[in-house]
Amino acid sequence: MLRQMAIIAAGISGVALLGGCADIMQQQAISQISPDWFEQKAIEVKGEGYPELSEIPQTRAISSTRVQSDRQAAALKNQAAQMEAALNAQGAISSDEDVRARAAQWRACVEERKADCGTPDKPAPAAATTPVKPGR
């Protein structure tokens, strides 16, 4: 008998607790302190906020034809070939070792306080016989 009463009491208290969780957003204290994402999630859980199937826009047909798409693709390929030709005309891209070596030369040139350290197109002139001393 005592066991049956405990089961009934547990069942009644469980139902009472579930009733408190039924609609948490109706409680003013919780709805005021809850973040925006919680309110949005509560609407989603309730099943509200979803569009009706009649409100979903219909897909539109593609306006361009296959011929127009082929013309655009050919134009893009032509532009890409022109860009590649322009890059090849500028010369080969320097390797990492060449760039590091050139940087070391320029660094040494600046440390020696030379006036002309050269550029990639025009290398620096031959080293001066007397280095320039700082101060005068």
DSSP file with accessible surface (Angstrom, degrees, kcal/mol):
  #  RESIDUE AA STRUCTURE BP1 BP2  ACC     N-H-->O    O-->H-N    N-H-->O    O-->H-N    TCO  KAPPA ALPHA  PHI   PSI    X-CA   Y-CA   Z-CA
    1    1 A M     >        0   0  172      0, 0.0     4,-2.0     0, 0.0     5,-0.1   0.000 360.0 360.0 360.0 -44.1    0.0    0.0    0.0
    2    2 A L  H  >  +     0   0  150      1,-0.2     4,-2.0     2,-0.2     5,-0.2   0.880 360.0  53.2 -65.1 -36.6    2.8    2.4    0.9
    3    3 A R  H  > S+     0   0  204      1,-0.2     4,-2.1     2,-0.2    -1,-0.2   0.902 108.0  49.6 -66.2 -42.0    4.6    1.5   -2.3
    4    4 A Q  H  > S+     0   0  127      1,-0.2     4,-2.4     2,-0.2    -1,-0.2   0.895 109.7  51.5 -64.5 -40.5    1.5    2.3   -4.4
    5    5 A M  H  X S+     0   0  113     -4,-2.0     4,-2.5     2,-0.2    -1,-0.2   0.894 108.7  51.3 -64.6 -38.0    1.0    5.7   -2.7
    6    6 A A  H  X S+     0   0   62     -4,-2.0     4,-2.4     2,-0.2    -2,-0.2   0.907 110.6  48.7 -66.3 -38.6    4.7    6.6   -3.4
    7    7 A I  H  X S+     0   0  110     -4,-2.1     4,-2.3     2,-0.2    -2,-0.2   0.932 112.7  47.5 -67.0 -42.6    4.2    5.7   -7.1
    8    8 A I  H  X S+     0   0   98     -4,-2.4     4,-2.6     1,-0.2     5,-0.2   0.928 112.3  49.5 -65.2 -41.9    1.0    7.8   -7.3
    9    9 A A  H  X S+     0   0   57     -4,-2.5     4,-2.5     1,-0.2     5,-0.2   0.912 111.0  49.7 -64.4 -40.7    2.7   10.7   -5.5
   10   10 A A  H  X S+     0   0   59     -4,-2.4     4,-2.2     2,-0.2    -1,-0.2   0.909 111.3  49.8 -65.2 -39.1    5.7   10.6   -7.9
   11   11 A G  H  X S+     0   0   41     -4,-2.3     4,-2.2     2,-0.2    -2,-0.2   0.928 112.1  46.7 -65.7 -43.3    3.3   10.5  -10.8
   12   12 A I  H  X S+     0   0  112     -4,-2.6     4,-2.3     1,-0.2    -2,-0.2   0.926 113.4  48.2 -66.0 -43.1    1.3   13.5   -9.6
   13   13 A S  H  X S+     0   0   61     -4,-2.5     4,-2.4    -5,-0.2    -1,-0.2   0.888 110.4  52.8 -67.3 -34.0    4.5   15.5   -8.8
   14   14 A G  H  X S+     0   0   29     -4,-2.2     4,-2.2    -5,-0.2    -2,-0.2   0.926 110.0  47.5 -65.2 -41.7    5.9   14.7  -12.3
   15   15 A V  H  X S+     0   0  106     -4,-2.2     4,-1.8     1,-0.2    -2,-0.2   0.912 111.6  51.0 -65.7 -40.0    2.8   15.9  -14.0
   16   16 A A  H  X S+     0   0   70     -4,-2.3     4,-1.1     1,-0.2    -2,-0.2   0.907 111.1  48.1 -64.8 -40.3    2.9   19.1  -11.9
   17   17 A L  H  X S+     0   0  131     -4,-2.4     4,-0.9     1,-0.2     3,-0.3   0.886 109.6  52.2 -68.3 -38.5    6.5   19.7  -12.8
   18   18 A L  H >< S+     0   0  126     -4,-2.2     3,-0.5     1,-0.2     4,-0.5   0.857 102.5  60.1 -66.3 -32.0    5.9   19.1  -16.5
   19   19 A G  H >< S+     0   0   52     -4,-1.8     3,-0.8     1,-0.2     4,-0.4   0.854 101.0  54.9 -64.0 -31.9    3.0   21.6  -16.4
   20   20 A G  H 3< S+     0   0   43     -4,-1.1    -1,-0.2    -3,-0.3     3,-0.2   0.782 108.6  48.3 -72.2 -24.3    5.5   24.3  -15.3
   21   21 A C  T X< S+     0   0   97     -4,-0.9     3,-0.5    -3,-0.5    -1,-0.2   0.471  84.9  95.0 -93.0  -2.6    7.7   23.6  -18.3
   22   22 A A  T <  S+     0   0   82     -3,-0.8     2,-0.3    -4,-0.5    -1,-0.2   0.924 104.8   4.4 -59.7 -47.9    4.9   23.7  -20.8
   23   23 A D  T >   +     0   0   57     -4,-0.4     3,-1.1    -3,-0.2     4,-0.3  -0.685  66.0 170.3-141.4  87.2    5.3   27.3  -21.8
   24   24 A I  G X  S+     0   0   66     -3,-0.5     3,-1.2    -2,-0.3     7,-0.2   0.788  74.8  65.5 -70.1 -26.0    8.3   29.0  -20.2
   25   25 A M  G 3  S+     0   0   29      1,-0.3    -1,-0.2     5,-0.1     6,-0.1   0.648  87.7  69.1 -75.3 -11.3    8.1   32.1  -22.3
   26   26 A Q  G <  S+     0   0  125     -3,-1.1     2,-0.5     4,-0.0    -1,-0.3   0.721  78.6  92.7 -77.2 -17.5    4.7   33.1  -20.7
   27   27 A Q  S <> S-     0   0   88     -3,-1.2     4,-2.3    -4,-0.3     5,-0.2  -0.655  71.1-150.2 -79.2 122.5    6.5   33.8  -17.5
   28   28 A Q  H  > S+     0   0  127     -2,-0.5     4,-1.6     1,-0.2     5,-0.2   0.882  91.3  54.4 -63.8 -40.4    7.4   37.5  -17.4
   29   29 A A  H  > S+     0   0   70      1,-0.2     4,-1.3     2,-0.2    -1,-0.2   0.922 113.3  42.1 -63.5 -40.9   10.6   37.1  -15.3
   30   30 A I  H  > S+     0   0   51      1,-0.2     4,-1.5     2,-0.2    -1,-0.2   0.910 112.2  53.0 -73.7 -41.1   12.1   34.5  -17.6
   31   31 A S  H  < S+     0   0   24     -4,-2.3    -1,-0.2    -7,-0.2    -2,-0.2   0.797 108.8  51.7 -68.5 -23.6   11.1   36.3  -20.8
   32   32 A Q  H  < S+     0   0  147     -4,-1.6    -1,-0.2    -5,-0.2    -2,-0.2   0.845 116.4  36.9 -79.7 -33.8   12.8   39.5  -19.6
   33   33 A I  H  < S+     0   0  143     -4,-1.3    -2,-0.2    -5,-0.2    -1,-0.2   0.580  94.0 102.9 -96.1  -7.3   16.1   38.0  -18.7
   34   34 A S  S  < S-     0   0   17     -4,-1.5     5,-0.0    -5,-0.1    -4,-0.0  -0.457  74.8-114.0 -78.2 144.8   16.4   35.5  -21.6
   35   35 A P    >>  -     0   0   58      0, 0.0     4,-1.4     0, 0.0     3,-0.5  -0.259  28.6-104.7 -71.4 166.6   18.6   36.3  -24.5
   36   36 A D  H 3> S+     0   0  119      1,-0.2     4,-2.2     2,-0.2     5,-0.2   0.879 119.1  56.5 -60.5 -40.1   17.3   36.9  -28.0
   37   37 A W  H 3> S+     0   0  167      1,-0.2     4,-2.4     2,-0.2    -1,-0.2   0.849 103.1  56.0 -64.9 -29.1   18.4   33.5  -29.3
   38   38 A F  H <> S+     0   0   59     -3,-0.5     4,-2.4     2,-0.2    -1,-0.2   0.920 107.4  47.9 -68.3 -41.2   16.4   31.8  -26.5
   39   39 A E  H  X S+     0   0   69     -4,-1.4     4,-2.1     2,-0.2    -2,-0.2   0.914 112.7  48.9 -64.8 -41.1   13.2   33.6  -27.6
   40   40 A Q  H  X S+     0   0  133     -4,-2.2     4,-2.2     1,-0.2    -2,-0.2   0.907 111.9  48.8 -64.7 -40.2   13.8   32.6  -31.2
   41   41 A K  H  X S+     0   0  104     -4,-2.4     4,-2.8     2,-0.2    -2,-0.2   0.887 108.6  53.8 -67.2 -36.8   14.5   29.0  -30.2
   42   42 A A  H  X S+     0   0   17     -4,-2.4     4,-2.1     2,-0.2    -2,-0.2   0.912 108.9  48.7 -64.6 -39.6   11.3   28.9  -28.2
   43   43 A I  H  X>S+     0   0   75     -4,-2.1     5,-2.1     2,-0.2     4,-0.7   0.921 112.3  49.4 -64.7 -39.7    9.3   30.1  -31.2
   44   44 A E  H ><5S+     0   0   88     -4,-2.2     3,-0.9     1,-0.2    -2,-0.2   0.915 109.4  50.9 -65.9 -40.8   11.0   27.4  -33.3
   45   45 A V  H 3<5S+     0   0  114     -4,-2.8    -1,-0.2     1,-0.3    -2,-0.2   0.888 106.5  54.8 -66.1 -35.6   10.2   24.7  -30.7
   46   46 A K  H 3<5S-     0   0   90     -4,-2.1    -1,-0.3    -5,-0.2    -2,-0.2   0.700 117.1-116.4 -69.6 -16.8    6.6   25.7  -30.6
   47   47 A G  T <<5S+     0   0   46     -3,-0.9     3,-0.4    -4,-0.7     2,-0.2   0.574  74.5 126.2  91.1   9.5    6.5   25.3  -34.4
   48   48 A E      < +     0   0  111     -5,-2.1    -1,-0.3    -6,-0.2    -2,-0.1  -0.602  48.9  45.5 -95.4 162.5    5.8   28.9  -35.1
   49   49 A G  S    S+     0   0   74      1,-0.3    -1,-0.2    -2,-0.2    -5,-0.1   0.363  76.5 123.6  90.9  -8.7    7.8   31.2  -37.4
   50   50 A Y        -     0   0  136     -3,-0.4    -1,-0.3     1,-0.1     2,-0.1  -0.659  65.6-112.3 -83.4 143.2    8.0   28.8  -40.2
   51   51 A P        -     0   0   82      0, 0.0     2,-0.2     0, 0.0    -1,-0.1  -0.376  28.7-110.2 -72.8 153.0    6.7   30.0  -43.6
   52   52 A E    >>  -     0   0  123      1,-0.1     3,-1.3    -2,-0.1     4,-0.6  -0.505  26.0-118.3 -75.0 150.3    3.6   28.5  -45.1
   53   53 A L  G >4 S+     0   0  150      1,-0.3     3,-0.8     2,-0.2    -1,-0.1   0.844 115.7  58.0 -60.8 -30.5    4.2   26.5  -48.2
   54   54 A S  G 34 S+     0   0  112      1,-0.2    -1,-0.3     3,-0.0    -2,-0.0   0.740 102.3  55.5 -72.6 -18.3    2.1   28.9  -50.2
   55   55 A E  G <4 S+     0   0  133     -3,-1.3    -1,-0.2     2,-0.1    -2,-0.2   0.582  80.7 103.7 -89.2 -11.8    4.4   31.8  -49.2
   56   56 A I  S << S-     0   0   80     -3,-0.8    -3,-0.0    -4,-0.6     0, 0.0  -0.586  79.0-117.2 -73.5 126.5    7.6   30.2  -50.5
   57   57 A P        -     0   0  113      0, 0.0     2,-0.2     0, 0.0    -1,-0.1  -0.301  26.1-112.9 -66.4 150.5    8.5   31.9  -53.8
   58   58 A Q        -     0   0  167      1,-0.1     2,-0.1     0, 0.0     0, 0.0  -0.487  34.3-103.1 -78.3 150.5    8.6   29.9  -56.9
   59   59 A T        -     0   0  138     -2,-0.2     2,-0.3     1,-0.1    -1,-0.1  -0.472  35.7-130.3 -72.9 145.7   11.9   29.2  -58.7
   60   60 A R        -     0   0  233     -2,-0.1     2,-0.1     1,-0.1    -1,-0.1  -0.709  20.5-108.3 -97.8 152.4   12.5   31.3  -61.7
   61   61 A A        -     0   0   95     -2,-0.3     2,-0.3     1,-0.1    -1,-0.1  -0.393  41.4 -96.4 -73.9 152.2   13.6   30.0  -65.1
   62   62 A I        -     0   0  144      1,-0.1    -1,-0.1    -2,-0.1     0, 0.0  -0.545  30.6-154.8 -71.2 129.7   17.2   30.6  -66.2
   63   63 A S        +     0   0  121     -2,-0.3     2,-0.2    -3,-0.1    -1,-0.1   0.778  69.0  74.3 -81.7 -26.9   17.2   33.7  -68.5
   64   64 A S  S    S-     0   0   41      1,-0.1     2,-0.1     4,-0.0    -2,-0.0  -0.605  73.6-136.2 -89.1 152.1   20.3   32.9  -70.4
   65   65 A T     >  -     0   0   80     -2,-0.2     4,-2.2     1,-0.1     5,-0.2  -0.419  29.2-101.3 -96.8 173.7   20.5   30.2  -73.1
   66   66 A R  H  > S+     0   0  194      1,-0.2     4,-2.5     2,-0.2     5,-0.2   0.888 122.2  54.4 -62.6 -37.2   23.2   27.6  -73.7
   67   67 A V  H  > S+     0   0   81      1,-0.2     4,-2.3     2,-0.2    -1,-0.2   0.925 108.4  48.1 -65.4 -43.0   24.6   29.7  -76.5
   68   68 A Q  H  > S+     0   0   83      1,-0.2     4,-2.4     2,-0.2    -1,-0.2   0.913 111.5  50.4 -64.3 -40.9   24.9   32.8  -74.3
   69   69 A S  H  X S+     0   0   48     -4,-2.2     4,-2.4     1,-0.2    -2,-0.2   0.904 109.8  50.4 -63.4 -40.3   26.6   30.7  -71.6
   70   70 A D  H  X S+     0   0   83     -4,-2.5     4,-2.3     2,-0.2    -1,-0.2   0.898 110.1  50.7 -65.1 -38.2   29.1   29.3  -74.2
   71   71 A R  H  X S+     0   0  163     -4,-2.3     4,-2.4     2,-0.2    -2,-0.2   0.922 111.0  48.0 -64.6 -43.8   29.9   32.8  -75.4
   72   72 A Q  H  X S+     0   0  124     -4,-2.4     4,-2.4     2,-0.2    -2,-0.2   0.907 111.3  50.7 -63.8 -40.5   30.5   34.0  -71.9
   73   73 A A  H  X S+     0   0   44     -4,-2.4     4,-2.4     1,-0.2    -2,-0.2   0.920 110.7  48.9 -63.7 -41.5   32.7   31.0  -71.2
   74   74 A A  H  X S+     0   0   58     -4,-2.3     4,-2.3     2,-0.2    -2,-0.2   0.908 110.4  51.0 -65.4 -39.8   34.7   31.6  -74.3
   75   75 A A  H  X S+     0   0   49     -4,-2.4     4,-2.4     2,-0.2    -2,-0.2   0.917 110.8  48.6 -64.0 -41.2   35.2   35.3  -73.4
   76   76 A L  H  X S+     0   0  111     -4,-2.4     4,-2.4     2,-0.2    -2,-0.2   0.904 110.7  50.3 -65.9 -39.7   36.4   34.4  -69.9
   77   77 A K  H  X S+     0   0  158     -4,-2.4     4,-2.3     2,-0.2    -1,-0.2   0.901 110.2  51.2 -64.6 -37.7   38.9   31.9  -71.4
   78   78 A N  H  X S+     0   0   93     -4,-2.3     4,-2.2     2,-0.2    -2,-0.2   0.926 110.5  48.1 -64.5 -44.6   40.1   34.5  -73.8
   79   79 A Q  H  X S+     0   0  108     -4,-2.4     4,-2.4     1,-0.2    -2,-0.2   0.901 110.9  51.5 -63.4 -39.4   40.7   37.0  -71.0
   80   80 A A  H  X S+     0   0   54     -4,-2.4     4,-2.5     1,-0.2    -1,-0.2   0.912 109.0  50.3 -64.6 -40.1   42.5   34.4  -68.9
   81   81 A A  H  X S+     0   0   57     -4,-2.3     4,-2.4     2,-0.2    -1,-0.2   0.906 110.3  50.4 -65.0 -38.7   44.8   33.6  -71.8
   82   82 A Q  H  X S+     0   0  119     -4,-2.2     4,-2.3     2,-0.2    -2,-0.2   0.918 111.2  48.1 -65.4 -42.6   45.6   37.3  -72.2
   83   83 A M  H  X S+     0   0  131     -4,-2.4     4,-2.3     2,-0.2    -2,-0.2   0.913 111.8  49.5 -64.4 -41.5   46.4   37.7  -68.5
   84   84 A E  H  X S+     0   0  124     -4,-2.5     4,-2.4     1,-0.2    -1,-0.2   0.909 110.4  50.5 -65.0 -40.1   48.6   34.6  -68.6
   85   85 A A  H  X S+     0   0   58     -4,-2.4     4,-2.0     2,-0.2    -1,-0.2   0.902 109.6  51.1 -63.8 -40.0   50.4   35.9  -71.7
   86   86 A A  H  X S+     0   0   53     -4,-2.3     4,-1.0     2,-0.2    -2,-0.2   0.908 111.1  48.0 -64.0 -41.0   51.0   39.3  -69.9
   87   87 A L  H  < S+     0   0  104     -4,-2.3     4,-0.4     1,-0.2     3,-0.4   0.903 111.4  49.9 -66.6 -39.6   52.4   37.5  -66.9
   88   88 A N  H >< S+     0   0  114     -4,-2.4     3,-0.9     1,-0.2    -1,-0.2   0.841 105.9  57.3 -67.1 -31.9   54.7   35.3  -69.0
   89   89 A A  H 3< S+     0   0   89     -4,-2.0    -1,-0.2     1,-0.2    -2,-0.2   0.783  97.7  62.4 -68.9 -25.4   55.9   38.5  -70.9
   90   90 A Q  T 3< S-     0   0  155     -4,-1.0    -1,-0.2    -3,-0.4    -2,-0.2   0.646 115.8-108.4 -75.4 -12.6   57.0   40.0  -67.5
   91   91 A G    <   -     0   0   43     -3,-0.9    -1,-0.2    -4,-0.4    -2,-0.1  -0.354  47.3 -41.8 107.7 169.9   59.5   37.2  -67.0
   92   92 A A        -     0   0   99     -2,-0.1     2,-0.3     1,-0.1     3,-0.0  -0.333  62.5-105.3 -70.6 150.7   59.8   34.2  -64.8
   93   93 A I        -     0   0  166      1,-0.1    -1,-0.1    -2,-0.0     2,-0.0  -0.595  41.6-111.7 -76.1 133.2   58.9   34.4  -61.2
   94   94 A S        -     0   0   48     -2,-0.3    -1,-0.1     1,-0.1     2,-0.0  -0.351  30.0-117.5 -66.7 145.6   62.0   34.5  -59.0
   95   95 A S     >  -     0   0   46      1,-0.1     4,-2.2    -2,-0.0     5,-0.2  -0.297  27.5-105.5 -76.2 166.8   62.6   31.5  -56.8
   96   96 A D  H  > S+     0   0  107      1,-0.2     4,-2.5     2,-0.2     5,-0.2   0.895 121.1  53.2 -61.0 -38.6   62.7   31.8  -53.0
   97   97 A E  H  > S+     0   0  125      1,-0.2     4,-2.5     2,-0.2    -1,-0.2   0.904 108.3  49.6 -65.9 -40.4   66.5   31.5  -53.0
   98   98 A D  H  > S+     0   0   89      2,-0.2     4,-2.6     1,-0.2     5,-0.2   0.916 111.3  49.0 -64.6 -41.1   66.9   34.3  -55.5
   99   99 A V  H  X S+     0   0   71     -4,-2.2     4,-2.5     1,-0.2    -2,-0.2   0.933 112.5  47.9 -65.1 -42.4   64.6   36.6  -53.5
  100  100 A R  H  X S+     0   0  159     -4,-2.5     4,-2.3     1,-0.2    -1,-0.2   0.904 112.0  49.9 -65.0 -40.2   66.5   35.9  -50.3
  101  101 A A  H  X S+     0   0   51     -4,-2.5     4,-2.3     2,-0.2    -2,-0.2   0.924 111.6  47.8 -64.8 -43.4   69.9   36.4  -52.0
  102  102 A R  H  X S+     0   0   74     -4,-2.6     4,-2.6     1,-0.2     5,-0.2   0.916 111.2  51.6 -64.0 -39.1   68.7   39.8  -53.5
  103  103 A A  H  X S+     0   0   36     -4,-2.5     4,-2.6     1,-0.2    -1,-0.2   0.909 108.9  50.7 -64.3 -39.4   67.4   40.8  -50.0
  104  104 A A  H  X S+     0   0   47     -4,-2.3     4,-2.5     2,-0.2    -1,-0.2   0.908 110.2  49.8 -65.2 -39.7   70.7   40.0  -48.4
  105  105 A Q  H  X S+     0   0  135     -4,-2.3     4,-2.4     2,-0.2    -2,-0.2   0.934 112.8  46.1 -63.7 -44.7   72.5   42.1  -51.1
  106  106 A W  H  X S+     0   0   93     -4,-2.6     4,-2.6     2,-0.2     5,-0.2   0.902 111.6  52.1 -65.7 -38.4   70.2   45.0  -50.5
  107  107 A R  H  X S+     0   0  148     -4,-2.6     4,-2.6     2,-0.2    -2,-0.2   0.939 111.4  46.8 -62.9 -43.9   70.5   44.7  -46.7
  108  108 A A  H  X S+     0   0   38     -4,-2.5     4,-1.8     1,-0.2    -2,-0.2   0.903 111.4  52.3 -64.2 -38.9   74.3   44.7  -47.0
  109  109 A a  H  <>S+     0   0    7     -4,-2.4     5,-2.0     1,-0.2     4,-0.2   0.925 111.6  45.5 -63.0 -42.9   74.1   47.7  -49.3
  110  110 A V  H ><5S+     0   0   97     -4,-2.6     3,-1.4     1,-0.2    -2,-0.2   0.907 110.6  53.3 -69.3 -39.4   72.0   49.6  -46.8
  111  111 A E  H 3<5S+     0   0  142     -4,-2.6    -1,-0.2     1,-0.3    -2,-0.2   0.839 108.0  50.8 -65.1 -30.6   74.2   48.7  -43.9
  112  112 A E  T 3<5S-     0   0   97     -4,-1.8    20,-0.6    -5,-0.2    -1,-0.3   0.483 113.1-126.1 -81.7  -4.3   77.2   50.0  -45.8
  113  113 A R  T < 5 +     0   0  161     -3,-1.4    -3,-0.2    -4,-0.2     2,-0.2   0.864  44.5 172.2  60.6  43.1   75.2   53.2  -46.4
  114  114 A K      < -     0   0   66     -5,-2.0    -1,-0.2     1,-0.1     3,-0.2  -0.532  34.2-139.6 -77.6 149.3   75.6   53.2  -50.1
  115  115 A A  S    S+     0   0  115      1,-0.2     2,-0.6    -2,-0.2    -1,-0.1   0.856  91.5  39.7 -78.0 -33.8   73.5   55.8  -52.0
  116  116 A D        +     0   0   96      1,-0.1    -1,-0.2    -7,-0.1     3,-0.1  -0.935  54.9 166.4-123.9 111.9   72.6   53.5  -54.8
  117  117 A a        -     0   0   26     -2,-0.6     7,-0.5     1,-0.2    -1,-0.1   0.452  46.3-127.4-100.5  -5.8   71.7   49.9  -54.0
  118  118 A G        -     0   0   17      5,-0.2    -1,-0.2     6,-0.0     6,-0.1  -0.056  13.3-108.1  85.9 171.7   70.2   49.0  -57.4
  119  119 A T        -     0   0   70      3,-3.2     5,-0.0    -3,-0.1    -3,-0.0  -0.812  37.7 -93.1-129.6 173.6   66.8   47.6  -58.4
  120  120 A P  S    S+     0   0   81      0, 0.0    -1,-0.0     0, 0.0    -2,-0.0   0.874 128.4  43.8 -60.4 -33.2   65.9   44.2  -59.8
  121  121 A D  S    S+     0   0  148      1,-0.3    -3,-0.0     2,-0.0     0, 0.0   0.873 124.3  33.0 -77.6 -38.1   66.2   45.6  -63.3
  122  122 A K  S    S-     0   0  158      3,-0.0    -3,-3.2     0, 0.0    -1,-0.3  -0.920  84.5-144.6-123.0 105.5   69.4   47.5  -62.7
  123  123 A P        -     0   0  111      0, 0.0    -5,-0.2     0, 0.0    -2,-0.0  -0.165  35.4 -82.0 -65.9 164.9   71.8   45.8  -60.2
  124  124 A A        -     0   0   44     -7,-0.5    -7,-0.1    -6,-0.1     3,-0.1  -0.290  49.9-107.0 -65.9 147.1   74.0   47.9  -57.9
  125  125 A P        -     0   0   75      0, 0.0     3,-0.1     0, 0.0    -1,-0.1  -0.190  54.5 -66.8 -66.3 171.1   77.2   49.4  -59.3
  126  126 A A        -     0   0   98      1,-0.1     0, 0.0     0, 0.0     0, 0.0  -0.178  68.5 -84.2 -58.6 152.0   80.5   47.9  -58.2
  127  127 A A        -     0   0   74     -3,-0.1    -1,-0.1     1,-0.1     2,-0.1  -0.269  46.9-113.4 -62.1 141.2   81.5   48.4  -54.6
  128  128 A A        -     0   0   73      1,-0.1    -1,-0.1    -3,-0.1   -14,-0.0  -0.364  16.9-126.4 -71.6 154.5   83.1   51.7  -53.8
  129  129 A T  S    S+     0   0  140      1,-0.2    -1,-0.1    -2,-0.1    -2,-0.1   0.861  97.2  35.6 -73.7 -33.7   86.8   51.7  -52.7
  130  130 A T  S    S-     0   0  104      3,-0.0    -1,-0.2     0, 0.0     2,-0.1  -0.977  84.7-132.9-122.8 123.8   86.1   53.6  -49.5
  131  131 A P        -     0   0   97      0, 0.0     2,-0.4     0, 0.0   -18,-0.1  -0.397  29.2-105.5 -71.5 150.8   82.9   53.1  -47.5
  132  132 A V        -     0   0   95    -20,-0.6    -4,-0.0    -2,-0.1   -18,-0.0  -0.598  34.2-139.8 -77.3 129.8   81.0   56.2  -46.3
  133  133 A K    >   -     0   0  168     -2,-0.4     3,-0.7     3,-0.2     2,-0.0  -0.721  19.9-111.0 -93.2 142.2   81.5   56.8  -42.6
  134  134 A P  T 3  S+     0   0   93      0, 0.0     2,-0.1     0, 0.0    -1,-0.1  -0.339  93.8  32.9 -68.3 148.3   78.6   57.9  -40.5
  135  135 A G  T 3         0   0   83      1,-0.1    -2,-0.0    -2,-0.0     0, 0.0  -0.181 360.0 360.0 105.5 -43.8   78.6   61.4  -39.1
  136  136 A R    <         0   0  271     -3,-0.7    -3,-0.2    -2,-0.1    -1,-0.1  -0.826 360.0 360.0-133.4 360.0   80.4   63.4  -41.7
